[in-house]
Amino acid sequence: MKLQHLALCGVLACAGLTQAADEKAAYDFGHTLSSSIAGAPDLVAVDGINQNQYEDTTVFGAAHTVYASYGTAGTQNSGVTLDTTGLVDPHSYSLEMVVSLNDVDGWRKLADVSDLVSDAGYYYDPGHLQSVFPVVSGTTVLSANTYYYLALVVNADSVTGYVNGHLEFSAPTTVMNIDTADMVMSFMLDDSDTSGGEYTDSKLGAIHLWDGALTGDEVAQHSRDFGAPAVPEPASLLTLGVGAVVLLRRRRK
């Protein structure tokens, strides 16, 4: 499907665009945790109850194999980790994920760069799609068991988040800078600060990592190439009662 095709030729190369960011790793889970881009390390599985598995399903209307993580809240979270040492600039990188969450009844950690010791990080925020806690949240509402294309751009001590190509938030922060000694990113795993409680089982369709900052136009094109559906325009969100102030307000748990 499109996810696999993008892994082979590179998202922007397929689209015929030029860009400053350089794609360094592409994991599309075709029954492997290896990247289709040479030189990138394999993802490392964290399998809390020994039930993680590849599953054949439909993502954005096309057949695709996903990596399904099954665990429990607490000490038996499940997900994957990635050693980013020498892979990307720890203060200027772009993360793309295609993911479905099994449960959206509470805070759910999507990505962590603190060695899982800090509550700060990239989250699903109840009532919204994504959040960099404790700094900023988006406005698009997330549904359980639904795939989304998420993009997080970290650059110049700021973060910018997108869902299905649509700008969700942008704010100054260093929360997502990869400053730990081992340079490990964790995905779908909660931290010890909340005792692993902000966890849900999940299905990963893709993780792509870029050295440098993708532009909004590039993210929008990537989302279309992945086949992700469009999200409502801001005016539509406002008519649903989602105030624009949410875009820049701090979130509290």
Secondary structure, DSSP 8 states (H G I E B T S, - for coil): -HHHHHHHH-HHHHHT---S-EEEEEE--SS-SS-SSTT----EEE-TTS--EEEEEEETTEEEEEEEE---SSS---EEEEE-TTTSBTTBEEEEEEEEES--SS-EEEEE-STT--S-EEEE-TTSS-EEETTEE------TT--EEEEEEEETTEEEEEETTEEEEEEE--TT---SSS-EEEES---GGGTT-S---EEEEEEEEEES---HHHHHHHHHHHT------HHHHHHTT--GGGGGS----
